[in-house]
Amino acid sequence: LQRAEIRRMTVEQYSPEDNQAQEYNTLAEKIINNEKLTIPTPLEMDELEELLIEFGLLGDEDDRQKQIAEQDAALKAGKA
C-alpha cells in the first residue's frame, strides 16, 4: 500500500496480483452485489473498544493500567 501511495497509484494499479489488491477487489464486488441495501450505522466508541479487546487488538482496562504502572516504574528507575 505504501509503495503504491508513494507513486500516487492505487494498489490495484501498482500491483494487481498482490493479495491486498485481491482483497480490495473482493470487497468491491461484495459492495456492488449487495442486495440488502441497509444503511450501516457507526459504532459507538465503547462498542469499538469491546471489539478490539475481543479480537486481541487492544488490551482491557486492567492491561492498560498495568502498562502505565510498568512505564512509570521504568521512568522512575531511569531517574534514580
Secondary structure, 3 states (H helix, E strand, C coil): CHHHHHCCCCHHHHCCCCHHHHHHHHHHHHHHCCCCCCCCCCCCHHHHHHHHHHCCCCCCHHHHHHHHHHHHHHHHHHHC
